[in-house]
């Protein structure tokens, strides 16, 4: 998921668009070159290849992530104690802005 502030997006729409295009290209690369993606993950995280490989197999790469799945994730993080958001629905809505 990519996130930028509304102010940054309004001030730098071309940069946000370029970031989104680069992100989509990286998702395509990961999908089409899984072995290389694992090697890159190992290089930059220092995790073992089995861990990176397992993580990448469990990630679903979607260009347009359904809001309900993001909300489910936020609620789960809250339940696990990783976040302390009183109202995940309102918090999520405050972050959602259509990209330029």
N, C-alpha and C positions, 0 to 999 in steps of 0.2 A: 504494500500500500504506500502510496505517496501522499505526503501532506505538506502544505505550505500555508502560511497565514493568508487571510483574505487581503490584508494590506499588501503583502508581497505579490500576490497574484495580480492585484489591480495595478501595481506599480511596474511589474515586470511580466506582462502576459506572454511575450515572446520567449522569455527564459523558461517560464512554466510549460509552455507548449513544447519547447525543445527537451526539457527534462522528461516530460511524458513520453515523447517519441523515443528517447534513449531508453527509458524504462521498458517500453514495449519491445524494443529490439533486444534488450537483455533477457526478457522473458522468453522470446522466441529462441534465442541462443541456448538458454538453459534447457528448453524443451527439445531442441534439435541436436544438442551436443551434451548429453548427460554426463559422460565420463569426464569431459573437459570441465564441465561445471563443478563436478565434485573436486577435481584437482584445484580449481580456483578457490573453492570454499575452504579446502584444507590449507592452502597457502595463506589466506587472509584471516582465518579464524584459529589456526593451530589445532583444530579438532582432528580426530582420526577420520580417515576416509569412510569407514563404515558408518560413523555417526552422521557425517555430512550426506552420504548417500541415502541413509534412512530418512533424514530430514527432508531432502529434496523429493523423495518418493511420496511423502505425505503432504506436500504442498500442492494445492490446486492453483494453477496459474490462470487467472481470468483477467481479461482486459477491463471488464465492468463487473466488479464484485457486487453481488446483491447486498443491499443495505441490511437485510435481515441477518445475513451471516456475520457481518461486522458487529451488529448489535449482540448477537449470540456470543461472539468472542469477547466483547466488552463485559457482558454479564458474567461469563465464565471467569475472566480475570478478576472481577470484583469478588466473586464467590471464593476464589482461591486466595484472596487477600493481596493480590499483586497491585490492585488499584483501590482507591477509596472514593468512588464516584457515587454520589447520592442518587442520581437519576441518569443511568446510562443512556436512555432514550433521548433526553434533552441534550446531554453532552454530545452525543453523536450528531444530532441535528445541528448543533452549533458549529460542527466541523465540516458539514457537507456543503460543498460549493461545486457547481459544475465547472469543469476545467475549460479554459478558453480554446 
